[in-house]
Amino acid sequence: MSEFRIHHDVNELLGLLNVRGEDGAEVYIDLLQKNRTPYVTTTVSAHSAKVKIAEHSKTPEDFLRKYDELKSKNARNLDPLVYLLSKLTEDKETLKFLQQNAKERSEISANASSSTTMSYSIPATSSKMSMHELEELRKKLGNVTASSNVPQSSEVIRKMLRDRHNKKNPTQPNPVFPNWVYDRPALIGDFITSPTPVGDPVVAIGTMPLAAQEQALVEDLLYVLIGVDGRDITAQPVLGRQSRSFIVDPSLDMSIKELVNRILPVASCYSTITRFTEEKSSFEYGQVNHALTAAMRTLMKEYLILVTQLEHLHRQGTLSLQKLWFYIQPTMRTMEILASIATSVDKGECMGGSTLSLLHDRTFNYTGDSQAQELCLYLTKAASVPYFEILEKWIYRGIIKDPYSEFMVEEHELQKEKIQEDYNDKYWDQRYTIIQHRIPAFLQKMADKILNTGKYLNVVRECGRDVTCPEAKEVLYTLKERAYVEQIEKAYYYASKVLLDFLMEEKELVSRLRSIKHYFLMDKGDFFVHFMDLTEEELKKPVDDIIPPRLEALLELALRMSTANTDPFKDDLKIDLMPHDVITQLLRVLAIDTKQEKAIINAEPTEVSLSGLEAFSFDYIVKWPLSLIINRKALTRYQMLFRHMFYCKHVERLLCNVWISNKAAKQYSLHSAKWFAAAFALRQRMLNFVQNIQYYMMFEVMEPTWHIMENNLKSASNIDDVLCHHTSFLDNCLKDCMLTNPELLRIFSKLMSVCVMFTNCMQRFTQSMRIDSEMKRLTLEHGTMKGSLAPSERTEDVEKKRLASKFLAEHIDALQSDSGFEGTISKFDSNFSTLLLDLLDKVSIYSTNDCEHSMINIIYRLDFNGFYTERLERMAIERSQKSAA
C-alpha cells in the first residue's frame, strides 16, 4: 500500500469517526508506516479471533452464522477483518469510543428518517383498520420482504447476465440454449416433484416383514440415488439454494430407517450437483464454470456406474441394506466435496477468477487429506484451462479474447488519437484495467505484471508490428506456483524489453525529450533572443489582433537562423495562443483528476483582454506511441514551466531597456533629480531578483533534475519506469519553481507586476525628460539660427515643434515636480521590498516545514550579502511569539 493510500484511508477513517485531534492524521500515518509488514500475519489466528469475538458478542450464534455465510461465499479479506475486530474487542477505550460514535450516528440517521415521509401510509392507531385495509397492508409488507429475501430465479439471472454481456459486446451476442432445454425438467436428471405421490401402496410398508421392508427400501434407495422418487422415499421441493430433503414413510422399522437416513445425504448431494451442473453449464455463466461442470460430470459418471453395479447386484438378490451402505461409503466423501463446492460457487455467484480462487482455497484447505486435495486439484486444473488460454493470449501476444467477462484484465474503448487533447492519462491508465474480484487468489501477486505485460505488447501491436513471445509455453495450474510464475515473469521481461527498445531506439524517445527541453525549458539562448526580438512588436498586441500565421513565420525564421536549425524535430514545434493566462492554466493542471476538472476545462475564457505575451505558448506535435509518455498532461506541465520562464525573460528585457534608457538619460537634466539614484538602485535590485530567479530555475532546478531523469532513463527496465521518471521530473520542476504552491505563486506574480509597472513608469519619465530636453534644444536652435533658415527648413522646424508640443501635452500628467517623482519611486521601492521579504519569508517557512531544501537556494542567492537577514529573523521571531500566544 502506497503512502498516499495510507494517508487517504487514515483521513477517511478520522472523518467517519469524527476525530479532530491536534496532531491530525500525520501521527497515525507515521505509526502505520513504521509498523506495517509485507507478510500476512492474520491467517494463523483467524480461528482464535472468531472465537474471541463470539465470546464478547451478545448474539454469538448470529455472528458465527454470518461468518459461515460470508466464508461460504468466498468473501475476500474476511479473516483479516475478523482479526482486526478481535483486536478492537481487547481495546476497551477504542470500543467505548466506537459505541458512542455508533450511538450518535444512529441518532442522526433516526432523526433524518423521521423527517422524511414514509412511502407506505399506515392508518392512525386511534381508528380501527378495516379488513380491506389490513389485507392491503399485508400485501405491501409481503412484497417488500419477498423482494429482499427470495432469491432470483435462474431464468432472471441468466437474462441479466446475457443483457450485461450484450450491452458490453453488441456485435458478439451470447449463444443461447433453446427454451425446451429449460422447459422439460425430465432432461435435467433431478427429482421431478409432484403434488401427488407416484403410486399409492396397497400395503403400508410398516406392516410388511423386516426382510421385505429392507428389499423395498434398497430398491427405493437405488432410485433416489439417481434422482428419481421411490415409493416410500420421496423428495421435498427445494427453494432457491436449499439442500434437498426427503420424506421417509413413518411406519418404517426404526433400525432400517436409521440406516436409510445415513445413505440419503448422498442423494441430497447428487441433487445439488445435478442442479448446479445443469444451471452453470449455460453460456451466460462463462467458460470457467462450464469447464468446472464438465469436470464434475466426469466424476459423476463414476458415481452413476457404481449405482448401476449396485442395481445389478440387487437384481441378483445379493444386495442388502448393509452392503449398500458399505459400497456407497467411499463415494460419500467425493459427493460431499462436490456438493460443497457447488453450493459455495452458487452462493458466492462466482464466475471466472472468483471461481478459481474458491477452488484454489479449497485445494489448500484440504492439505493433509490427500484424496480430497487430489479431487479439488483435478477440478481446479480443469476449470483453469479456459482462463489460462485467455491469459496466454494476453501475456504472449497482447490480445484479450474474453467473451464472457471472466478475465482479470478488462478492455475499455478509448481512442489513442485523442491522447493529444486529453488532460488525463486515460489511455494508459484506463484502456486496460484490473478487475479485483476476477483475479484468482494464486495470481494476486502477479496481477500488475500480467496487466503490464499485455499492455506493453498491445502498444507495439497498435503500431502495426506483430509480436509473439519466443518463450511462449502452455501455462498450467499446479500447487507449486513457481511454475506459472516463471512463465509470467519471462513474458513480462520480454514485453518490457520489446516496448522499451521500440520507443528508445526506433522512436528516439530521449532525442524527442531533448528537443522539447530546447524550447519549453529555454536552453537554446540564441534562439530565444532572436525569437523575442522578432516577435516583440507582434506580442504587444491584444491576442485577438494577432495573426497566428505571422507568428508561425517568425518562429520558422528564428529556428532557421539559430543553432536550433540542427534539431531534426524542430518542425514539430508550433505556436499556441492560449485562451487564459498562466494562473488559470496552473489551476487547470492542479484540477486534473479532481471533481473540479470538468468545470475548469469547460469554463468560458476570461473576459479581460489578454495581450499576446500573456497568451503566448509553444505546443508540440507528438505521435503514437510517444504520446504515451509525452501526453497532453505532460505537455501542459511543460507549457506551465515555459510560460513562467518566458514571462520572467520578458520582465528582464523590460528592466534592461530601462537600464539603457537610464544610461541615455544621463545627458539630460534627469540625472540631477533626487529620485534618480533611488530609481537606479531599485531597477538594479529588480533586475538582480529576476535574473537570480531565472538562474535558480534553470541551473539549480531544471538542469540537475533533467540529468537525474536522463540517468534514470538509461537504467529503466520498462515503460512504467519511464513514465514514472518523466512525471517525477516534471513534478519536481513545477514544485521547485513555485508553481504548485498558490501562495508563493501569488506573491511572485505581484512582484512581477510591480516590476512591469515600474518599467512602464520609468519609460514614461525618461520619454518625458527626453521630450523636454528636445523642446529646449529646438527653442535654442530656433533663436540662434533664425535668420539663416531657409523657408523649407523653417517649415520642418515648425512641424517638429508642433509634434513635440502635442507629445508633451499628452504626457503633461507625468511631468510633475521632483517631489512627485520621488514619492512614486519610494512607493515602488516599498511595495517591492515588502513583497520580496514576504516571498523570502514564505520560502523559508516551506523549505523548513515541508523539507523542500532546494527552495532555500533562492534565499541564498537573493540574500547573498545578508541584506534581508535581519528583517527575516525579526519576522520569524514575531511569528513564533504569535504562535506561542
QUILINLIN-V135798 format. One record per backbone hydrogen bond with DSSP energy under -1.0 kcal/mol. CO is the residue of the C=O (numbers start at 0). NH is the residue of the N-H. If there is no record, write none. Layout:
# QUILINLIN-V135798
CO;NH, CO;NH
This chain:
# QUILINLIN-V135798
1;5, 2;6, 3;7, 4;8, 5;9, 6;10, 7;11, 8;12, 9;13, 10;14, 11;15, 12;16, 13;18, 24;28, 25;29, 26;30, 27;31, 28;32, 29;33, 30;34, 31;35, 44;48, 45;49, 46;50, 47;51, 48;52, 49;53, 50;54, 51;55, 52;56, 58;62, 59;63, 60;64, 61;65, 62;66, 63;67, 64;68, 65;69, 66;70, 67;71, 68;72, 69;74, 70;73, 76;80, 77;81, 78;82, 79;83, 80;84, 81;85, 82;86, 83;87, 84;88, 89;91, 90;94, 91;95, 92;96, 93;97, 94;98, 95;99, 96;100, 97;101, 98;102, 99;103, 100;104, 101;105, 102;106, 103;107, 104;108, 105;109, 106;110, 107;111, 108;112, 109;113, 110;114, 129;133, 130;134, 131;135, 132;136, 133;137, 134;138, 135;139, 136;140, 137;141, 138;142, 139;143, 140;144, 141;145, 142;146, 143;147, 144;148, 145;149, 152;156, 153;157, 154;158, 155;159, 156;160, 157;161, 158;162, 159;163, 160;164, 161;165, 162;166, 163;167, 164;168, 168;171, 177;180, 178;181, 178;182, 179;183, 183;186, 184;187, 203;206, 204;207, 208;212, 209;213, 210;214, 211;215, 212;216, 213;217, 214;218, 215;219, 216;220, 217;221, 218;222, 219;223, 220;224, 222;225, 222;227, 223;226, 231;248, 232;229, 233;246, 238;241, 244;235, 246;233, 248;251, 252;256, 253;257, 254;258, 255;259, 256;260, 258;262, 259;263, 262;265, 263;267, 264;268, 265;269, 266;270, 267;271, 268;272, 269;273, 270;274, 271;275, 272;276, 273;277, 274;278, 275;279, 278;281, 281;284, 282;285, 285;289, 286;290, 287;291, 288;292, 289;293, 290;294, 291;295, 292;296, 293;297, 294;298, 295;299, 296;300, 298;302, 299;303, 300;304, 301;305, 302;306, 303;307, 304;308, 305;309, 306;310, 307;311, 308;312, 309;313, 310;314, 311;315, 312;317, 313;316, 319;323, 320;324, 321;325, 322;326, 323;327, 324;328, 327;331, 330;334, 331;335, 332;336, 333;337, 334;338, 335;339, 336;340, 337;341, 338;342, 339;343, 340;344, 341;345, 342;346, 343;347, 344;349, 350;353, 351;355, 352;356, 353;357, 354;358, 355;359, 356;360, 357;361, 358;362, 359;363, 360;364, 361;365, 363;366, 365;368, 368;372, 369;373, 370;374, 371;375, 372;376, 373;377, 374;378, 375;379, 376;380, 377;381, 378;382, 379;383, 383;387, 384;388, 385;389, 386;390, 387;391, 388;392, 389;393, 390;394, 391;395, 392;396, 392;398, 393;397, 395;468, 401;404, 405;352, 407;434, 409;432, 411;413, 414;417, 415;418, 417;421, 418;631, 424;428, 425;429, 426;430, 430;411, 432;409, 434;437, 435;438, 439;442, 440;443, 443;446, 445;449, 446;450, 447;451, 448;452, 449;453, 450;454, 451;455, 452;456, 453;457, 454;458, 455;459, 456;460, 457;461, 459;464, 460;463, 468;471, 478;480, 479;482, 480;484, 481;485, 482;486, 483;487, 484;488, 485;489, 486;490, 487;491, 488;492, 489;493, 490;494, 491;495, 492;496, 493;497, 494;498, 495;499, 496;500, 497;501, 498;502, 499;503, 500;504, 500;505, 501;506, 502;508, 507;511, 508;512, 509;513, 510;514, 511;515, 512;516, 513;517, 514;518, 515;519, 516;520, 517;523, 523;527, 524;528, 525;529, 526;530, 527;531, 528;532, 529;533, 530;534, 534;538, 537;540, 538;612, 540;611, 541;544, 546;550, 547;551, 548;552, 549;553, 550;554, 551;555, 552;556, 553;557, 554;558, 555;559, 556;560, 561;564, 562;565, 563;566, 566;569, 568;571, 569;572, 571;620, 573;618, 575;616, 580;584, 581;585, 582;586, 583;587, 584;588, 585;589, 586;590, 588;591, 590;593, 593;596, 595;599, 596;600, 597;601, 609;542, 610;614, 611;615, 614;577, 616;575, 618;573, 624;627, 625;628, 625;629, 628;630, 630;634, 631;635, 632;636, 633;637, 634;638, 635;639, 636;640, 637;641, 638;642, 639;643, 640;644, 641;645, 642;646, 643;647, 644;648, 645;649, 646;650, 647;651, 648;652, 649;653, 650;654, 651;655, 652;656, 653;657, 654;658, 655;659, 656;660, 657;661, 658;662, 659;663, 660;664, 663;666, 664;667, 668;671, 669;672, 674;678, 675;679, 676;680, 677;681, 678;682, 679;683, 680;684, 681;685, 682;686, 683;687, 684;688, 685;689, 686;690, 687;691, 688;692, 689;693, 690;694, 691;695, 692;696, 693;697, 694;698, 695;699, 696;701, 697;702, 700;704, 701;705, 702;706, 703;707, 704;708, 705;709, 706;710, 707;711, 708;712, 709;713, 717;721, 718;722, 719;723, 720;724, 721;725, 722;726, 723;727, 724;728, 725;729, 726;730, 727;731, 728;732, 729;733, 730;734, 731;735, 732;736, 733;738, 734;737, 740;744, 741;745, 742;746, 743;747, 744;748, 745;749, 746;750, 747;751, 748;752, 749;753, 750;754, 751;755, 752;756, 753;757, 754;758, 755;759, 756;760, 757;761, 758;762, 759;763, 760;764, 761;765, 762;766, 763;767, 764;768, 765;769, 766;770, 767;771, 768;772, 769;773, 770;774, 771;775, 772;776, 773;777, 774;778, 775;779, 776;780, 777;781, 778;782, 779;783, 780;784, 789;793, 790;794, 791;795, 792;796, 793;797, 794;798, 795;799, 796;800, 797;801, 798;802, 799;803, 800;804, 801;805, 802;806, 803;807, 804;808, 805;809, 806;810, 808;811, 810;814, 813;815, 816;820, 817;821, 818;822, 819;823, 820;824, 821;825, 822;826, 823;827, 824;828, 825;829, 826;830, 827;831, 828;832, 829;833, 830;834, 831;835, 832;836, 833;837, 834;838, 835;839, 836;840, 837;841, 838;842, 839;843, 840;844, 841;845, 842;846, 843;847, 844;848, 845;849, 850;852, 851;854, 853;856, 854;857, 855;859, 856;860, 857;861, 858;862, 862;865, 867;871, 868;872, 869;873, 870;874, 871;875, 872;876, 873;877, 874;878, 875;879, 876;880, 877;881, 878;882, 879;883, 880;884
